[in-house]
Amino acid sequence: MVSRMPATSSQPRRPRSGSRRDEAARLAVLHAADDLLVEHGFGALTIEAIARRAGVAKQTIYRWWPSKVEILLDTLIEDSEKRIPVPAGESTVESVRGYLRGFARFLTRDPAGKVLLALIAQAQHDPETAKSFHARYFGPRRGRERDMLAQGIEAGEFAPKLGPDATMDALVGPIVYCALTGSTIPRGLVDTLVEDVLRPRSD
C-alpha cells in the first residue's frame, strides 16, 4: 500500500500550496483509495468514500484529482517505483528474472497490485482510463523496460527473437493473465519465460 511518508516519484505532481498539511492530506487520500479498492472493489469506490476515509473534504480531492482513476494512478506510480523498480544500469538475465519475480509477487501478494489489475480491467471498456493509464503509467514504464532489454542485448546477455515490446509482452503477459483470472502462477513460469523468450534456442 502507499506509504504514509512522502515517496520520491519521477512523475510530475499537480500544483499544490506546498504546505506539510497538503502533503499529509495527499497521502491520506492515496492510502484511503487503495485501502477501499482492496476492501470493496473498483465499482464501489467513490470520491465520497475516499474523502470520509481520508478525513478530507470532497472539494479538496476534486481540486487535486479529476477522478478516482487519477487517484489510483498516483498510488500505482508511487507503489510501483518503490516495490518493483525497473532495473537500471547493467542488465543481466538474473536482473530480469528478479524483476519478473518481483512483478509476480506484486500482482498476487501485494494489496497494491490490485490497483494495477483494477486499472487494467477498467481500461478495457473506458477509453479515458486507457488513455490516462498508457500516458502516465504504462508508457513510461515500458520505456524503461525497453532500455533494460537494449542494455542486455548490447552486452550479449540475451538475444530475443521478438522486438522489444513483443518481448516484454511475452514475458509479463502470462503473469498478468494468471493474476487477472485468479489463477496460481505456476512454479517455474518465470524461469521458463526467461529461457524461452530472452535466450531462445537456435534453430
C-alpha positions as CSV (number, residue, x, y, z in Angstrom):
1,M,0.0,0.0,0.0
2,V,1.1,3.6,-0.4
3,S,3.5,4.7,2.3
4,R,2.3,7.4,4.7
5,M,5.7,9.0,4.2
6,P,6.3,11.1,1.1
7,A,7.7,8.9,-1.8
8,T,10.1,10.1,-4.4
9,S,8.5,10.0,-7.9
10,S,9.7,10.8,-11.3
11,Q,6.2,11.7,-12.3
12,P,5.2,15.4,-12.1
13,R,2.7,16.2,-9.4
14,R,-0.2,18.6,-9.7
15,P,0.5,22.1,-8.3
16,R,-0.2,22.5,-4.6
17,S,0.5,25.1,-2.0
18,G,3.5,23.0,-0.8
19,S,2.4,23.0,2.9
20,R,3.0,20.0,5.0
21,R,-0.7,19.8,5.6
22,D,-1.3,19.4,1.9
23,E,1.2,16.6,1.6
24,A,-0.3,14.8,4.6
25,A,-3.8,15.2,3.1
26,R,-2.5,13.9,-0.3
27,L,-1.0,10.8,1.3
28,A,-4.1,10.2,3.3
29,V,-6.2,10.3,0.1
30,L,-3.9,7.8,-1.7
31,H,-3.8,5.5,1.3
32,A,-7.6,5.6,1.6
33,A,-8.2,5.0,-2.1
34,D,-6.1,1.8,-2.3
35,D,-7.4,0.5,1.0
36,L,-11.0,1.0,-0.1
37,L,-10.2,-0.6,-3.5
38,V,-8.9,-3.7,-1.8
39,E,-11.9,-3.8,0.6
40,H,-14.8,-3.1,-1.8
41,G,-13.5,-3.2,-5.4
42,F,-13.3,-0.6,-8.2
43,G,-17.1,-0.3,-8.8
44,A,-17.9,0.6,-5.2
45,L,-15.0,3.1,-4.9
46,T,-16.3,6.6,-4.8
47,I,-14.8,10.1,-4.1
48,E,-17.2,10.5,-1.2
49,A,-16.0,7.2,0.4
50,I,-12.3,8.2,-0.1
51,A,-13.0,11.6,1.4
52,R,-14.6,10.1,4.5
53,R,-11.8,7.5,5.0
54,A,-9.0,10.1,4.4
55,G,-10.7,12.7,6.6
56,V,-10.6,15.5,4.0
57,A,-13.3,17.5,2.2
58,K,-14.6,16.1,-1.1
59,Q,-13.8,19.5,-2.6
60,T,-10.2,19.1,-1.7
61,I,-10.0,15.8,-3.6
62,Y,-11.6,17.3,-6.7
63,R,-9.2,20.3,-6.5
64,W,-6.3,17.8,-6.9
65,W,-7.7,15.0,-8.9
66,P,-10.4,14.9,-11.6
67,S,-11.5,11.3,-10.9
68,K,-10.9,8.2,-8.8
69,V,-8.9,6.8,-11.7
70,E,-6.3,9.6,-11.4
71,I,-6.1,9.0,-7.6
72,L,-5.4,5.3,-8.2
73,L,-2.8,6.1,-10.9
74,D,-0.9,8.2,-8.3
75,T,-1.0,5.3,-5.8
76,L,0.1,2.9,-8.5
77,I,3.0,5.1,-9.7
78,E,4.4,5.5,-6.2
79,D,3.9,1.9,-5.2
80,S,5.4,0.5,-8.4
81,E,8.5,2.7,-8.2
82,K,9.1,1.7,-4.6
83,R,8.2,-2.0,-4.9
84,I,9.1,-3.1,-8.4
85,P,11.5,-0.6,-10.0
86,V,12.7,-1.5,-13.5
87,P,16.4,-2.5,-13.1
88,A,18.7,0.3,-14.3
89,G,22.3,0.1,-15.3
90,E,23.8,-3.3,-16.1
91,S,21.1,-5.6,-17.4
92,T,21.6,-9.3,-17.0
93,V,19.4,-12.4,-17.2
94,E,19.3,-12.6,-13.4
95,S,18.3,-9.0,-13.1
96,V,15.4,-9.5,-15.5
97,R,14.5,-12.8,-13.7
98,G,14.4,-10.9,-10.4
99,Y,12.3,-8.1,-11.9
100,L,9.7,-10.6,-13.2
101,R,9.6,-12.5,-9.9
102,G,9.0,-9.2,-8.1
103,F,6.3,-8.3,-10.6
104,A,4.6,-11.6,-10.0
105,R,4.7,-11.1,-6.2
106,F,3.4,-7.5,-6.6
107,L,0.3,-8.7,-8.5
108,T,-0.5,-11.7,-6.4
109,R,0.6,-10.9,-2.9
110,D,0.8,-7.2,-2.5
111,P,-2.5,-5.4,-2.0
112,A,-1.1,-2.5,-4.1
113,G,-1.1,-5.0,-7.0
114,K,-4.8,-4.9,-7.0
115,V,-4.7,-1.3,-8.1
116,L,-2.8,-2.3,-11.3
117,L,-5.2,-5.1,-12.0
118,A,-8.3,-2.9,-11.5
119,L,-7.0,-0.2,-13.8
120,I,-6.1,-2.8,-16.5
121,A,-9.6,-4.1,-16.3
122,Q,-11.2,-0.7,-16.3
123,A,-9.2,0.4,-19.3
124,Q,-10.7,-2.4,-21.4
125,H,-14.1,-0.6,-21.6
126,D,-13.3,3.0,-20.6
127,P,-11.2,4.9,-23.3
128,E,-10.4,7.8,-20.9
129,T,-9.0,5.3,-18.3
130,A,-7.0,3.6,-21.1
131,K,-5.6,6.9,-22.3
132,S,-4.5,8.0,-18.9
133,F,-3.2,4.6,-17.9
134,H,-1.0,4.5,-21.0
135,A,0.2,8.1,-20.7
136,R,1.0,8.1,-17.0
137,Y,2.0,4.6,-16.1
138,F,2.3,2.0,-18.9
139,G,4.2,4.3,-21.4
140,P,6.9,5.5,-19.0
141,R,7.4,2.0,-17.5
142,R,7.5,0.3,-20.9
143,G,10.2,2.9,-22.0
144,R,12.4,1.8,-19.0
145,E,11.8,-1.8,-19.8
146,R,12.9,-1.2,-23.4
147,D,16.1,0.3,-22.1
148,M,16.6,-2.7,-19.8
149,L,16.3,-5.0,-22.8
150,A,18.5,-2.9,-25.1
151,Q,21.3,-2.9,-22.5
152,G,21.2,-6.6,-22.1
153,I,21.2,-7.2,-25.8
154,E,24.1,-4.9,-26.3
155,A,26.0,-6.7,-23.6
156,G,25.3,-10.0,-25.2
157,E,23.3,-11.2,-22.2
158,F,20.3,-12.3,-24.2
159,A,19.1,-12.4,-27.8
160,P,15.3,-12.4,-28.1
161,K,13.8,-13.1,-31.5
162,L,11.0,-10.7,-30.9
163,G,11.1,-6.9,-30.9
164,P,11.4,-5.1,-27.5
165,D,7.6,-4.5,-26.9
166,A,6.7,-8.0,-28.1
167,T,9.4,-9.4,-25.9
168,M,8.1,-7.6,-22.8
169,D,4.5,-8.6,-23.6
170,A,5.6,-12.2,-23.9
171,L,7.4,-12.0,-20.5
172,V,4.8,-10.2,-18.4
173,G,1.6,-11.3,-20.3
174,P,1.3,-14.8,-18.8
175,I,1.9,-13.3,-15.3
176,V,-0.8,-10.7,-15.7
177,Y,-3.2,-13.2,-17.2
178,C,-2.8,-15.5,-14.2
179,A,-3.4,-12.6,-11.8
180,L,-6.4,-11.3,-13.7
181,T,-8.1,-14.7,-13.8
182,G,-7.2,-15.5,-10.2
183,S,-5.1,-18.5,-11.2
184,T,-2.0,-19.6,-9.4
185,I,1.2,-18.6,-11.1
186,P,2.9,-21.9,-11.9
187,R,6.2,-22.6,-10.2
188,G,8.9,-22.2,-12.7
189,L,6.9,-20.0,-15.0
190,V,9.3,-17.1,-14.8
191,D,12.3,-19.3,-15.4
192,T,10.6,-20.8,-18.5
193,L,9.8,-17.4,-19.8
194,V,13.3,-16.1,-19.3
195,E,14.9,-19.1,-21.0
196,D,12.4,-19.3,-23.9
197,V,11.9,-15.6,-24.6
198,L,15.2,-14.0,-23.6
199,R,17.5,-16.8,-24.6
200,P,15.7,-18.9,-27.2
201,R,17.4,-21.9,-28.5
202,S,18.9,-21.7,-32.0
203,D,17.0,-23.5,-34.7
